[in-house]
């Protein structure tokens, strides 16, 4: 496992890291015991960065992760969670107020069974862009509340997350230097989309670390194909399905190529998050990272995706 620093935070994290959304049954139902074992397998095999959110499974992911972390020494991992996006009884909710953000951090710590959070993120800021106050509210209210917790030592570092990199850039530009220490962007450094590379120099100049997520593009780059709920349009789904079929014909699962692509090429990206509640899949993904990547196959797969490269979709 290779370890990289997230910006200037001092957190040296594994280049492949564990996203705990699957523990909330976000993608499909899970067996809790198996999910807990998946966390242990990840940490035992060198993964030291774990990301979660109260939104995932509407609190379930944090609660299951908390059970897993009870048996893992606190110095074995860095823990990241989020504020701003929530859910209850199947209904999405957003609240980026300072009061809610502060309360959310303490609630997450209670569910996770920890007394501090290494990295706290404002979750999916594009949703606040459509609410009263827009992204300026993140700058004026949400982030200052988290910085106050950072000063108290309740959280170690502060970041923001979004599907849209232009929103991340805007918030960094309009915040006091040093406020935002990291960004998490998903589905934009994968085989079918490398949009985040257009922003890497900007974030580096502002000493902001970069976390990549969803190397499989939320299931587009998988042998089983994208789930029904995936927001991508039909042409992109079909192009990625053809690429996956081609990889099968080459005896090289597209999941393997996708994981390798996202973790091996760009030193400006500190880590790439994947999510699985299956211990065997965790081991498989770690193994992928340690194998050499077939760069010719990358070119062939991207040629198959063709004009659907860089095609975007809205968050949901």
N, C-alpha and C positions, 0 to 999 in steps of 0.2 A: 504494500500500500504506500502511495506517495502522500505526503502531507504538505499542505500549502497554507499560508496565512491569509485570513480573510481581511483584506485591506491592511489597516494599521492597528487592528484590534489586539494583536498578540495571540489570537486563537489560531493555532496550526491544526487544520482539520484534514481528515482523509479526503482524497480526491473523489471518492465515491462515498456518499453518506445516506443515512436512513431517513426517509420521509414516512411519518407515522400516519398518514391519512388512511391507509388501508386498515389500520387498527380500529377505525371508526366504521368499517363496513361501507366505505364510500363507493367502492367499485363493485363489491359483491359481499355477501355474508361471510363472516369469519367464525372460526372456533377460537374463543378467547385464549385458551391454553396454548394453541398453536401460534397465535400472534405474539404472546409473551415470549415464547421460545424463539421466535424470529428476531426479537430485539436482542436477546442474549447471544444468539449466533452472530449477529452483526457486530456487537461489541467485542465478543471473543475473537473475532477474526479481523480486528484492526479498524473497524469503523468507529469513529469517535465524535461524530456530529449527528444529532437527532433533531428533526424539525417536526413540529406538530401545531395544532391550532384548536381553540375551543369550537370552531366551526365544523371540524371534521367529525362526522357522525353526530353532530350536535352534542358535544361534550364527551362522547363515548371514547374517541381516540385518546384524549388526555387521560381519561380514567383508566383505560387498559394500559397505556404507557406507564402511568404511575405505578400500577401493580408490578410491571416488569422492572422498573427502576429501583424498587425496594431492595432488590437483591444484587444491585450493581453498585460498586463504590462510586461516589460522586466524582472523584477525580479521573474516572475512566471515560467521561464523555462531556461534550458541550451540548447544552440544551437550548433550543430555540422554540418559542411559541409566538402567538400573535394576538392583536387586539383589533376591534373594529367590525369584524364580520362574525355573525352568530346565526343560530337557528334554533327553532323550537317547534316540535310537532310537525316536522316536515316543511316549515315555513322559513325562508331566509329573512334575516334581519341585519340591519347595519346601524351602528352607532359609533361615531368617531369623536364624540365629546370627550373632553379631558376627564370628567368625572367617571364616565363609563370605562375609559381606557385604564385609569388607575385601579378601579375596582376589579377589572378583568384580570389584571396581572396577579393580584393577590388570590383571586379565585382559581386561576390556573395553577399557581404554586401549591394551593391546597389539594387540587385534584392530582397533581403530579408528585406530591409528597416531597417537595424540595423547598429550600429556604432562600433560593435566589435563582434567577433566570440569566443564562449567559448572554442571550441575544433576544430582544423583544422587537417584534416587527409590527408595523401598521399593515394590516392585511388587505390586499386587493384594493388599492387606493382609487382605482377607476370608478368604483361604486360611489365614493364620496364626491367624485367629479360631477355626478349627476344629481347630488343632493344640495340643499341650501348651503351656501358658503363655498362650494366646490373644493378644489384641491387646496385652496388657500386655508381652509379650515384645518387640514392636515398640518400645514405649516404653522398656523397660529395657535392651534389648540392641542391636537393629538400629540404631535412630536414634543412640544414643551412639557407635557405631562409625563412622557416617558423619560425625557432628559432629567426631570426632577427626581424620578425614581433611580436613574443612573447615579445621580449625585448622592443619593442616600445609600447606594450599594445594594439596592434591591434587585436591580438588573445590571448586567455588565456592559452591554452595548445596545445600540438602537439602530434599527433598519426599517426598510419599507419593502413591500412586495406588490407585484402587479404582472398581468399578462402584457400590458402595453408599456414598452420601454420609454416611450416619449413622456409618459406620466411620471415615471421614476426620475427621468432627467429634469423635468420641470420642478419637481419638489426639491431636488438637490440644489438646483439653481436658485431657488427662492428661500432656502433655509440658511440659517447661520452656519458658517463653516464648522465642521466637526459634529454637527447635529446628527446627520445621517452617516452612519459608519459602514453600512452594507446595503446592497439591494438584492432582492431575490426575484428573478424573472423566469418564467417557465414557457416551455415549448418554442423557444427562440434560439436555442443552440442544440440542434438535433439534425439528423440526416436530411430532413426536408425543409429546414428553416434555420438560418444563421443570422437573423436580424440583429441580435444583440451585439454582434461583432462591430456594427457601425457605431456603437456607443461605448465600447471598451476604453478607448483613449480618454473620453470625457470623464468616465468614472475614475479611472486611474489618476488623472490630473487632480481630481477632488479627493483623492485618497479614500475612495469608497470601494470596499470589497465587493466581489461579484459572486453570487450563488446562482447556479443553474439548476433548474428542476425539470422533471418529466422528460428524460431522454427518449422515451417511447412516444412522445407527443400525445399523451393521454390515451394511448392504445392504438393510435394510427399505425405505429411502427411495430406491430406485433403479429405473430402467426395466426392468432385467433381473430384479428381484425378489430377495428374500432367498436366500442360499445354503442348501443342504439342512442344513448343520450349525448354522444359526442357532437359538439356544435359545428364541426367542419362540414362544408358543403360536399355534395356527392362527387364531383370531379376529383377533389383532393383525396377523399376516402378511397375512391377506385384506384387512383394512381399509387397510393401507398399499399393497397392490397396487391396490386401487380408486383410492386417491388418486393413485398414479403414472399409472394409465390416464387419469384425468381431466386431469392435467397434460399428457399427450401430446396429448389432444384440444384443449387450449388452445395448443398449440405452444410450451410452456414446460416443459422437462424438469424433473422433480421434483428431480434432482440440483442443478440451478441454484438452485432455490428453497431447498433445504435448506442449501446452502453459504451463500447470502445471509442466510438466517434466523439461522444460527449465528454469523455474523461481524459483523452490522450493528446489532444491537439493544441490547446490554447492555455498557456501558463497564466494568463490574466484572469482566468476563471478558477476560483479557489476550489470549488467542489460542485459535484452534480448529485442531486437528490433523486433517488428512486424509491418506490414504495411497494412493499410486499409484506403480507402477513404470513407468508409461507417460508419456513426455515430453509427448505431445499432451494427455493428460488433465491433467497439471500446468498447462500453459498455459491449458487450458479453465477450470479451477477458479479460476485467478488472474483470468481475464477475468470470471468470474461475480461475483467480489467487487467488481469495479470498475463493474458495471452496477447501476442502480437496481432495488430489489426491488418486486415487485407485491404490495403489502400486502393487497389484496382477495383475491388468489389464496391467500395464507396463510390467511385466514379460511375460504375455501371448502375448502381441503385439510383443515384441522383439523376442520371440520364433517363431512367425509366420514369421517375417522378416528373421530370421535364418541366413543362410550363406551370406546374402546380407547386414548384419550389417557391417558398416565401409567401404563399397564399395564406392569408390570416383569417381569423374568426373572432367573434366577440366572446368575452367571458360570460359565464352563466352561473 
